[in-house]
């Protein structure tokens, strides 16, 4: 091995840079929001993009994603949920050189207001259903990040993290509607939630008052011990596909 490395010449191969890009999602005002930055430098200065940048030689990919998120947006607290999303390596995706991007999905409640830093001129939470054009291929990356987040609510109890320590089924439904971007039938949703073992558990308590029409007080629930939802809570469009 030592003899091989002594004769190995990396200059024989074309240089390729590696970056990380972060799709940071949260729910605000009952709408799914993504964290985007206004680029302060070329290429695409003045355009909006996902936070990200080049990895350092001595850091892991996930570490680079958390660092770039902190440097460009001021979110210096590691999100409760962050996972690798996908890789993107089209030859012309970056006008500077051949750049391969490893994207990450950060999806968590109560993420704070961002503060622009590093080479970002501004950083904001923006509704995903009303976005300006994004630089590079970040529109594609965002679309795949949103789809991953929506799928996670089908198969995992992640939505309960957005609902607080205790919640009603109606409040949980609002989380699903915000992330999935579609209204849900209240009765069907209630039935499906309570049919999934370990998804939620009753607290034995109710809300202090009834609904806006003076109805009965709603039961309060907390997150159960399930790690995966079986059966899954499929989106209406997905239910049609499976049928």
C-alpha positions as CSV (number, residue, x, y, z in Angstrom):
1,X,0.0,0.0,0.0
2,X,2.7,2.5,0.9
3,X,4.5,1.8,-2.4
4,X,1.3,2.4,-4.3
5,X,0.5,5.6,-2.6
6,X,4.0,6.9,-3.1
7,X,3.6,6.6,-6.9
8,X,-0.1,7.6,-7.0
9,X,-0.7,10.9,-8.9
10,X,-4.1,12.5,-8.3
11,X,-3.4,15.1,-11.0
12,X,-4.1,12.4,-13.6
13,X,-7.8,12.8,-12.8
14,X,-10.1,15.7,-13.4
15,X,-10.7,17.7,-10.2
16,X,-14.2,17.4,-8.6
17,X,-15.4,19.5,-5.7
18,X,-18.0,18.4,-3.2
19,X,-20.6,20.6,-1.5
20,X,-23.5,20.1,0.8
21,X,-26.9,21.7,0.4
22,X,-29.6,21.7,3.2
23,X,-33.4,21.5,2.7
24,X,-34.5,22.9,6.1
25,X,-38.3,22.6,6.6
26,X,-40.6,23.5,9.4
27,X,-44.3,24.4,9.8
28,X,-45.2,28.1,10.4
29,X,-48.7,29.6,10.4
30,X,-50.1,26.3,9.2
31,X,-47.9,26.3,6.1
32,X,-44.8,24.3,5.2
33,X,-41.8,26.7,5.1
34,X,-38.3,26.2,3.7
35,X,-35.2,28.1,4.8
36,X,-33.6,29.9,1.8
37,X,-30.7,32.4,1.5
38,X,-30.0,35.3,-0.8
39,X,-26.6,34.7,-2.4
40,X,-24.2,37.6,-1.7
41,X,-21.5,36.4,-4.1
42,X,-21.2,35.0,-7.6
43,X,-22.3,32.8,-9.2
44,X,-26.0,33.8,-9.0
45,X,-25.4,36.8,-6.7
46,X,-28.8,38.2,-5.6
47,X,-30.6,34.9,-6.4
48,X,-32.3,32.7,-3.8
49,X,-30.8,29.3,-2.9
50,X,-30.7,26.6,-0.3
51,X,-28.1,27.1,2.4
52,X,-24.9,25.1,1.7
53,X,-21.3,25.2,0.5
54,X,-18.1,23.4,0.1
55,X,-17.0,20.8,2.6
56,X,-13.7,21.2,4.4
57,X,-11.0,18.5,4.0
58,X,-11.2,17.4,7.6
59,X,-15.0,17.2,8.2
60,X,-17.7,14.7,7.7
61,X,-20.5,15.4,5.3
62,X,-23.2,15.7,8.0
63,X,-20.9,18.0,10.0
64,X,-20.4,20.2,6.9
65,X,-24.2,20.4,6.5
66,X,-24.8,21.5,10.1
67,X,-21.8,24.0,9.8
68,X,-23.1,25.6,6.6
69,X,-26.6,25.9,8.0
70,X,-25.2,27.7,11.0
71,X,-22.8,29.9,9.0
72,X,-25.3,31.1,6.4
73,X,-28.4,31.3,8.5
74,X,-27.4,31.6,12.2
75,X,-29.2,28.3,13.1
76,X,-26.4,27.2,15.4
77,X,-28.6,24.6,17.1
78,X,-28.5,21.2,15.4
79,X,-32.0,20.4,14.1
80,X,-33.8,17.6,15.9
81,X,-34.1,15.6,12.7
82,X,-31.5,15.8,9.9
83,X,-30.8,13.0,7.3
84,X,-29.0,12.6,4.0
85,X,-31.4,13.2,1.2
86,X,-29.7,12.5,-2.2
87,X,-26.7,13.3,-4.4
88,X,-26.6,15.5,-7.5
89,X,-23.7,15.5,-10.0
90,X,-24.9,16.7,-13.4
91,X,-21.7,18.1,-15.1
92,X,-23.1,21.6,-15.7
93,X,-25.0,22.1,-12.5
94,X,-22.4,24.6,-11.3
95,X,-20.8,27.1,-13.7
96,X,-17.5,27.2,-11.8
97,X,-16.4,23.6,-12.1
98,X,-17.6,20.0,-11.7
99,X,-19.3,20.0,-8.4
100,X,-21.1,17.1,-6.7
101,X,-23.6,18.1,-4.0
102,X,-24.8,15.9,-1.2
103,X,-28.1,17.2,0.1
104,X,-29.5,16.9,3.6
105,X,-33.1,17.2,4.9
106,X,-33.6,19.0,8.2
107,X,-37.2,18.7,9.3
108,X,-38.2,19.9,12.8
109,X,-40.6,22.1,14.7
110,X,-39.8,25.4,16.4
111,X,-36.8,26.3,14.3
112,X,-35.8,29.9,15.1
113,X,-35.7,33.0,12.8
114,X,-32.6,32.9,10.7
115,X,-29.8,35.5,10.6
116,X,-27.8,35.9,7.4
117,X,-24.1,35.3,7.7
118,X,-21.0,34.1,5.7
119,X,-21.7,34.7,2.0
120,X,-25.5,35.0,2.4
121,X,-27.0,38.5,2.0
122,X,-30.3,37.5,3.6
123,X,-31.9,34.4,5.1
124,X,-35.7,33.8,5.5
125,X,-38.3,31.2,6.1
126,X,-40.5,31.1,3.0
127,X,-43.6,29.0,2.2
128,X,-42.7,26.2,-0.2
129,X,-45.9,26.7,-2.3
130,X,-44.9,30.3,-3.2
131,X,-41.2,30.4,-3.9
132,X,-39.1,32.6,-6.1
133,X,-36.8,30.8,-8.7
134,X,-33.8,29.1,-7.0
135,X,-30.2,29.1,-8.2
136,X,-28.3,26.1,-9.5
137,X,-30.6,22.9,-9.4
138,X,-31.9,23.8,-6.0
139,X,-35.5,23.8,-7.2
140,X,-35.1,20.1,-7.9
141,X,-33.4,19.4,-4.6
142,X,-36.1,21.2,-2.7
143,X,-38.9,19.3,-4.5
144,X,-37.3,16.0,-3.5
145,X,-36.8,17.2,0.0
146,X,-40.4,18.2,0.3
147,X,-41.5,14.8,-1.1
148,X,-39.2,13.0,1.5
149,X,-40.8,15.0,4.3
150,X,-44.3,14.3,3.2
151,X,-43.5,10.6,2.9
152,X,-42.0,10.5,6.4
153,X,-45.4,11.6,7.8
154,X,-47.0,8.6,6.1
155,X,-44.7,6.0,7.7
156,X,-43.4,7.6,10.9
157,X,-45.0,9.5,13.9
158,X,-42.8,12.5,13.2
159,X,-45.9,14.8,12.9
160,X,-46.5,14.4,16.7
161,X,-43.2,16.4,17.3
162,X,-44.9,19.4,15.7
163,X,-48.1,19.1,17.9
164,X,-46.7,19.7,21.4
165,X,-46.7,17.4,24.5
166,X,-50.5,17.0,24.3
167,X,-52.8,17.6,21.3
168,X,-56.2,16.8,19.8
169,X,-56.6,14.7,16.7
170,X,-57.8,17.9,15.0
171,X,-54.6,19.7,15.8
172,X,-52.6,16.7,14.5
173,X,-54.6,16.8,11.3
174,X,-53.7,20.4,10.8
175,X,-50.0,19.4,10.8
176,X,-50.6,16.8,8.2
177,X,-52.6,19.3,6.0
178,X,-49.8,21.8,6.3
179,X,-47.1,19.4,5.2
180,X,-49.1,17.5,2.6
181,X,-50.6,20.7,1.2
182,X,-54.1,19.3,1.0
183,X,-57.2,19.3,3.1
184,X,-58.2,16.0,4.8
185,X,-61.5,14.5,5.8
186,X,-61.8,15.0,9.5
187,X,-63.7,11.8,10.3
188,X,-61.5,9.6,8.1
189,X,-58.3,11.1,9.6
190,X,-59.6,10.6,13.1
191,X,-60.4,6.9,12.4
192,X,-57.1,6.2,10.8
193,X,-55.0,7.8,13.5
194,X,-56.7,5.8,16.3
195,X,-56.4,2.6,14.2
196,X,-52.6,2.7,14.1
197,X,-51.1,0.8,17.1
198,X,-48.8,3.0,19.2
199,X,-49.2,6.2,17.1
200,X,-51.0,8.2,19.8
201,X,-52.2,7.4,23.3
202,X,-55.0,9.0,25.3
203,X,-54.1,11.2,28.3
204,X,-57.5,10.8,29.9
205,X,-58.0,14.5,29.7
206,X,-59.9,16.8,27.5
207,X,-59.6,20.4,26.2
208,X,-60.9,23.1,28.6
209,X,-63.7,24.1,26.3
210,X,-65.5,22.8,23.2
211,X,-65.1,23.8,19.6
212,X,-66.1,27.1,18.0
213,X,-69.7,25.9,17.7
214,X,-69.9,25.0,21.4
215,X,-69.5,21.2,20.8
216,X,-68.2,18.7,23.3
217,X,-64.7,19.1,24.6
218,X,-62.1,17.2,22.6
219,X,-59.9,14.3,24.0
220,X,-56.2,15.0,24.4
221,X,-53.5,12.6,23.2
222,X,-49.8,12.3,23.4
223,X,-47.3,10.6,21.1
224,X,-47.2,6.8,21.5
225,X,-44.2,4.5,21.4
226,X,-44.4,3.5,17.7
227,X,-41.4,4.1,15.6
228,X,-43.1,3.2,12.3
229,X,-46.8,3.5,11.4
230,X,-48.5,0.3,10.4
231,X,-50.8,0.7,8.6
232,X,-49.3,3.8,7.1
233,X,-51.3,7.1,6.9
234,X,-51.2,7.5,3.1
235,X,-51.9,10.8,1.4
236,X,-55.1,10.8,-0.5
237,X,-53.2,10.8,-3.9
238,X,-51.1,7.9,-2.7
239,X,-54.1,5.9,-1.6
240,X,-55.5,6.3,-5.2
241,X,-52.2,5.1,-6.6
242,X,-52.1,2.0,-4.4
243,X,-55.7,1.1,-5.3
